[in-house]
């Protein structure tokens, strides 16, 4: 399901899709926030990402933790949601360029700039 019209703004359908995702992701966060501290550890974040549907390698988990975790290697809900929204967008953009579904894309410099300009 394509949930973006390319305008950079959310229409009602896009907002509904995003809101449903956030509600699902909140349930995952709550499951992993076992001590009810409103944070999850970087280790719990790896499991939460997997449960949320993202299959990543160890290097990407480390990068995500460096970017989104605090000095105690914990993520609050806002950081967690920011990360998942970013991952969702990145995967959606990749799939748009992966026309044959082989997991590889080829971009020219203008496509690369367009893709990363909003990152």
N, C-alpha and C positions, 0 to 999 in steps of 0.2 A: 504494500500500500504506500503510495507516494503521499507524503503529508506536507509537502512544501510546494508553494506556487512560484518560488524564486524571487519574491518581492522583498524578502528580508523582514516582512511583517507577518504576524500570525493572523490568519483568518479564523472564523469560528470553528471550522472543522479541524484545523491544525491545532488550535488551542485545546479542543476537546481531546484530541489524540495525545497531546503533551500532558494534559491534566490526568488522563487515565494512566499514562506511564508513571507520572510522579506518584500517584496513589499506590501503584504496584511497587515502586521502588521504596516508598515509605514503609510498606509492610516488610520488605526485606531488611531495611535498616533497623526496624524495631526488633526483628528476630535476632539480629546480630548484636544489638545493644543490650546484652544480657544483664549488665549491672545497672541499667537505666541511667547512665551518666550523660546521655544525649551525645555520646561520641562512640566511635568504633575504632579499634586498633587497626594498624596497617595490615596485620595478618587477617583480621576479620573482614577488612575491606576486600581482600583478594577473594575470599569466599562469597562475600556479598555481590561482587561483580560477576562471579561465575553464576550465582543463583539468579542474577538479573539478566543473564543471557549473553554475557560477554566472555569469550574464550580468548585469553591473552597469554603471552609468554612472560617469563619471570622478569625480563628486562623492562617490559611495559608496566608491569605492576610496580617495579621499583621507581620508574619515572613518574608514574601517577602518584605514588606516595610522596616523592620529593616535591611534587607540584602542589598537591592538595592537603597533605597532612601538616599538622602543627609541629612544634619543636619536640613534642612528646610522642610523635608518630601516631597521632590520633586524628580522625576526621570527624568534624561535626556534621550535622544534617545538611547544612547549606553547601559545604564543600563537597559532600557526597553527591548531592543532586547536581551541582555544577559539573562535576566530573562525568556523571552519567549522561547529562544533556550533551556535553561535549563529545563523549564517545558515540552516542547515538547519531549525532550530526556527522561525525567523521566516517562512521560506517555507512551511513546513507549516501554521503558524497562519493565514497569509494565504489559502492555498488552501482552508482549512476555511471561511472566511468568503466566499470568492469562489465562491458556489454556481453561478452561470451561466457561470463561466470567462471573463469579459470583462476581467479584470485590474483591476477596480475593486471596492471594498468600501464598505459603509456601516455604521458602528458607532454605537451609542448610547453614552453615557458609561459605563454599567456594563460593556458589552462591551469598551470601550477599557481601562478599569481592570483588568478580568479578564485581558485580553491582555497588558498591560504590567506587571502586578504581579510577574511572575516574571522580567522582563527584567533 
